[in-house]
């Protein structure tokens, strides 16, 4: 399997499988800046609409395969089934080769064996969602990380943090005037970033559902990035651009990262107003360079910024 970078996700838009414009989005005719898409068969589809949603999803996948509508820079496509039983059915469709993988809702130590048995296609990636009460336990998350490696190995593209469900476990809902980091998620997100990040997993940030608070979204994005998260769920097309923009790398950080990975880098050197130790900062530097490749660079001069953007002809797979 060719490696897909988790930084290719950017803003991940969730769309119900009942939407009539799925093919337009996938083909790039609509929302051309979208980098990843989750077609949802779970919470956003009523029980009475499940069969129709499955039928529409299959028709869309057949169209993609038949017409070759996935271009080099079409968004990554994931399907979120309702449960492992549905995942097993969709996994066996011949048309499933048109997607990149599955989002596994409510993934836990208890449900993981069922997900592993259902999503057995080795060509498909998985993004388990952490949204059950066990997520509050560091010990449980350490055990889950080990089990995920055993079940899926390098097929895990990223782990998705289900902020609303985790708040729901406590009977809470986000205060519309604060970021998630001013709630119990201020404990959960750093803990997951440490426990699972140390095991080599990438994590994506929870959804921001306040559509009329762009400044607050910007504050939350900066906190997401400072915790090492690689992307963020979007629930509305208006969120795609600000999320993608936030994940662009500043030119100063990219310059520092390139100096760190250079074979001629000294053991310690000064960059700007900070001291840098390549032995300590090497992993950070590699992630900054990879993030810049996929999300682009914020630079003081428009010409430099334009030259640093990811080329439109670039494959979604890492070279």
Secondary structure, DSSP 8 states (H G I E B T S, - for coil): ---B-GGG-EEEEEEETT-TTHHHHHHTSS-TT--EEEEESSTTS-GGGHHHHHHHHHHHHHHHHHHT---TT--EEEEE-SSHHHHHHHHT-GGGGGS-EEEETT--HHHHHHHHHH---TT-EEEEEE-SGGGG-HHHHHHHHHHHHHHHGGGB--EEE-HHHHHHTTT----TTS-GGGSTHHHHHHHHHHHTGGGT--EEB-----TT-HHHHHHHHHHHHHTT--EEEESSTHHHHHHHHHTSEEHHHHHHHHHHHSTT--SSEEETTEEE-HHHHHHHHHHHHHHHHHH-EE-SSHHHHHHHS--TT--SB--
